[in-house]
Amino acid sequence: MTDPSSAPHPRVSEISTLVIGGGIVGTCLGGFLAGEGDDVAVIDAGWPAGSIANAGSIHVQMQSQFMSDYPQYIPRLERSLNLYRQAVPFWKRFQDDLGVDCELRITGGLMIAEDRRQLDFLSKKCRREVELGLDVAILTRPELAKLAPYLGPAVIGAEFCPAEGKVNPLLANTAIRRWANGRGAVLLHEEPVLRLELEGKAFRATTSRGIIRAGRVALAAGFASKDLAAQLSIELPAEADPLHMNITEGTTPFIGHLVQHADRPITLKQLGGGQVVIGGGWPAGLGTPGTIPIVKLSSIIGNVSLAQHIIPQIAQLRIIRTWAGINTFVDGCGILGRIDAVPGLFFAIPGSAGYTLGPLSARLVADCILGRDPSEDISACSVDRFSAP
Ligand SMILES: Cc1cc2nc3c(=O)[nH]c(=O)nc-3n(C[C@H](O)[C@H](O)[C@H](O)COP(=O)(O)OP(=O)(O)OC[C@H]3O[C@@H](n4cnc5c(N)ncnc54)[C@H](O)[C@@H]3O)c2cc1C
């Protein structure tokens, strides 16, 4: 079966639901809606985004660096913790529905510490997460030596979360597009929405190829949703966050977990082919709108140096590719669901680890669109929080 994005471009002028943004969230949303009989099109600009650039980490525990950098957002992060926890079993069921092995492996995640201060931070975080119902534990150096012998001598302890893991986004993105297309969602690619307006009780989207009228619109365009929402006079503080990635040549599997750092930007894991994916949030430069973000030499060097410091064996591997993608930064929580002020408009913007949350977020928003109560509490993700006094 061919990838739908290589098929001739379909034309749509009127549709029941228009999903703007065809990353993991928008494409899953289109698939869920179409599977329940909705007449839905997913339109995508083909611009650099998170889903085509991400590291494939399946995150659950709270990101300690985010907590240190943005302590004011910790309450939001805590309120979205349950979604992260539910996102993992959802991904497992979803992969079954896709019928493709996307290399989803839940083998646990380690957030490592190199000094007492970092370990104390993790211990406090761990206690709070246990209170919030998460299965996490602090591991000592001797315990780590047994569980993760590949970690270097700099590591003195770690927080372990068994629910974490990894997925291969290259496999998953292709499988999700095919699945959504196979369920009847129309996938429009390389077609940016230039203008979004209300027309009576419906919506009128002006795209690079014409006009599309829709009864309902879901904004799933990541940070670009901000500009689209502004056209409907809605303030949406979703910002572009360009991030760096590296990948090594393939080697024998030796890193058994998702590895992160308590205090520094790094994530590490091995794909099925043995390549080590090195990410974690080193900065990239933002190009002009719609263009590829700019790789920074300092991020290549910093990211790779830190990786081999934590896992010395990485020093023997060659880096085969470096790239940058654009994440969406909000406030530790996604923006999901309806908005009272504009009936028919929905938001589908996941939290910062939005590849982990993607399929579940889409399911929850699909339920809102179909007039059902979503299976998880998404009140913390309401867009109304930005206009509340
Ligand atoms: C380098 C990097 C590494 C990451 N690593 C991880 C990770 O390991 N684990 C994790 O869980 N998350 C990770 N993330 C975050 C994750 O990738 C994103 O949160 C997630 O992919 C967001 O999915 P999305 O569908 O909401 O948006 P996106 O994937 O950003 O897609 C938005 C889409 O909207 C389209 N669009 C924009 N404007 C318009 C318009 N006007 N008209 C039509 N279409 C438009 C774009 O073309 C784009 O395809 C990472 C992100 C980056 C950048």
The ligand as an ORCA input file, in Angstrom:
! r2SCAN-3c Opt
* xyz 0 1
  C      13.368     17.539     18.076
  C      12.133     17.128     18.818
  C      12.175     15.975     19.618
  C      11.032     15.580     20.307
  N      11.071     14.417     21.006
  C       9.947     13.955     21.591
  C       9.952     12.690     22.230
  O      10.974     12.014     22.253
  N       8.814     12.257     22.790
  C       7.667     13.007     22.778
  O       6.668     12.560     23.341
  N       7.611     14.189     22.142
  C       8.724     14.679     21.547
  N       8.702     15.869     20.891
  C       7.447     16.610     20.838
  C       6.493     16.016     19.814
  O       7.167     15.709     18.623
  C       5.365     16.984     19.532
  O       4.798     17.437     20.742
  C       4.274     16.306     18.716
  O       4.794     15.691     17.586
  C       3.217     17.324     18.345
  O       2.348     16.745     17.429
  P       1.209     17.611     16.768
  O       0.471     16.740     15.850
  O       0.431     18.312     17.850
  O       1.949     18.791     16.024
  P       3.078     18.791     14.900
  O       3.704     17.478     14.737
  O       3.937     19.948     15.233
  O       2.267     19.052     13.575
  C       1.644     20.271     13.289
  C       1.323     20.257     11.813
  O       0.572     21.428     11.511
  C       0.891     21.796     10.197
  N       0.521     23.211     10.028
  C       1.046     24.282     10.644
  N       0.451     25.385     10.218
  C      -0.476     25.008      9.313
  C      -1.407     25.714      8.502
  N      -1.538     27.044      8.561
  N      -2.189     25.012      7.658
  C      -2.088     23.659      7.600
  N      -1.225     22.955      8.343
  C      -0.435     23.626      9.187
  C       2.382     21.550     10.056
  O       2.738     21.366      8.691
  C       2.558     20.303     10.913
  O       2.625     19.125     10.130
  C       9.832     16.334     20.214
  C       9.793     17.484     19.415
  C      10.937     17.871     18.715
  C      10.873     19.086     17.851
*
